[in-house]
Amino acid sequence: MLIEIEGASRSYGHWPALDQVTLQVAEGEFVVVSGPSGAGKTTLLRLIWMGDMPDRGFVQVAGFRSDMMKRRHFAMLRRKIGIVFQDFRLLPDRTIFDNVALPLVVSGSSSRAVRKRVFSLLALMGLSHRRNSYPHQLSGGEQQRVAIARAMAAHPLILLADEPTGNLDPEASTKVIQHLIDINRGGTAVVMATHDPRRIPPGSARFLFLDGGRLTNAESWQDLEETR
Amino acid sequence: MSLWKALGRETLNHIGKRPGSRAVTLVMVSLAFVIFNTFLLVSWNLERLLQRELQSVRIEAFLSPELTQAEGRSLSDLVSTMNGVRSVYYVSVYEAEALFRAEMPEQERLLDLLSGQFRLPASIQVSLEPGWDNESGVRSLAAAIQGLEGVTEAVFGEEYLPGLSKTVSAFRKLLVFLGTVLAVSIALVVAYTVRLSVLQRSLTVEIMSIVGAPDWFIIAPFLAEGTLTGLAGALGGLLISVVLSGMLQGAVGHSFLPPQLFWTVVLLGGATGAVGAILGIRPGKTSDGSNNQI
């Protein structure tokens, strides 16, 4: 299993963000985690990229187990994960090229390899002509596509997307979701958190529902509707 | 692009930001170093004065009136073989009187009046080997000479040397105290600036961490910021001190710091800045117990 979460709980003060969550994600799988605001979706994703650690239970991702992590392991783990956020989190003082190149630059890739990979990703996202622009010069949809390109730059095993369409109009949302599906078809496991799973085409993903920190399985988003 | 090249670019990019707050920090660090340099300068000049005095110190051993001139000379030969003695000069009773008359002509009449009952004593003037020209060396050699049979008293200027020594020692202690206080203050100022930098660049820090940058890659620009602030502040402080020293040269004669002390101050600045940066990037804890820093 690429991701294995076993009885993981996480509380902030007296508020249980996640309660005894168990989840397994195989290589190349597409998992959609849905639930209302404050359900614990972001916390779940944070546990996966180990930006936060469970109070109880454990998380194992790409061979790295949360209760056995040493400081140097975090960088190694995160090179195997790409992350996309609702608010894009692009560096405003760097060009689109530099933003996308960042994961490769910090891992010491050669300039040539960086250029080749970044040009290819920007072409894939239809943003080649924007490579010298700055994030504020792009629309929300374009910024999110840059964020996806950055997340995919270092050929990750897993792509985590936390409400990637939350700030986008319907047209841009559809584009972004199509990119995520394409990425998944390329063999990368995708875990996407969203409060609106209806945009995901049926049959393309496994659906999970998270509420009050508890996780339940569903066959499709229609099932989720019924669960709600 | 190699990781080092990327790190260099990252550091330059980082240091080019926030010139205003960086300038304020630099001025504060420079002024702290001006205070430190002033005390260092005073202490170093006093130390030099003490060394000069010690180098010109002679031990003068007065001989018993019972000794004959031959016995005095043989005692002088004995002293010349002692450790720490560079040369000796025997001053006979007659020579002592001649010297007295030459050096104090106004007292010559008094000497004539007392000539029946009093004669100036013969003495041995002892100059010291290099390495013995410090207060404890002089004192121990004078005590050894005074212990010789036929020597009534050995003097070396003990009325002013201990005072000068104590002043220099007090200045040294003050310098260490002041240096410590200023180093802590400078480190805290730098730490505060670096912490502001960390907060202002929290998005960059977070994204770097998320995309798998090693810790040292994220920390290095902040360390460089602190170290360079310390180095530049020390250099700025030295520059101001050079100007002030030049302006005061006419009123109070002194020498400026030698190159080795100059560079020591610069290195001290760099080290203090680095410590400040380390303090500034230390992880803090949020209310939920998770780290909020690098």
Contacts between the chains, C-beta under 8 A, distances in Angstrom:
chain1	res1	chain2	res2	distance
A	12	B	288	4.5
A	13	B	287	7.5
A	13	B	288	6.5
A	49	B	210	7.0
A	51	B	210	7.4
A	52	B	290	6.1
A	71	B	215	6.5
A	72	B	214	7.4
A	72	B	215	7.5
A	74	B	209	7.4
A	75	B	209	7.8
A	75	B	212	4.8
A	75	B	213	6.4
A	75	B	214	4.8
A	75	B	215	7.0
A	76	B	212	7.3
A	77	B	212	7.8
A	78	B	209	7.2
A	78	B	210	6.0
A	78	B	211	6.6
A	78	B	212	4.0
A	79	B	211	7.8
A	79	B	212	3.7
A	83	B	210	5.5
A	89	B	203	6.5
A	89	B	206	7.3
A	89	B	207	5.9
A	89	B	210	8.0
A	91	B	203	6.7
A	91	B	204	5.8
A	91	B	207	6.1
A	92	B	203	8.0
A	93	B	13	7.9
A	102	B	207	6.8
A	102	B	208	7.5
A	102	B	211	5.3
A	103	B	211	4.0
A	103	B	212	6.2
A	105	B	1	5.9
A	105	B	6	4.6
A	106	B	3	7.5
A	106	B	6	6.9
A	106	B	208	6.4
A	106	B	211	5.9
A	106	B	212	6.2
A	106	B	213	3.7
A	106	B	214	7.4
A	106	B	217	5.8
A	107	B	3	7.7
A	107	B	212	6.2
A	108	B	1	7.8
A	108	B	2	6.1
A	108	B	3	3.7
A	108	B	6	7.3
A	109	B	1	7.0
A	110	B	1	6.6
A	110	B	2	7.7
A	111	B	1	4.4
A	114	B	1	6.0
A	150	B	211	7.2
A	153	B	211	7.9
A	154	B	211	7.3
A	154	B	212	6.9
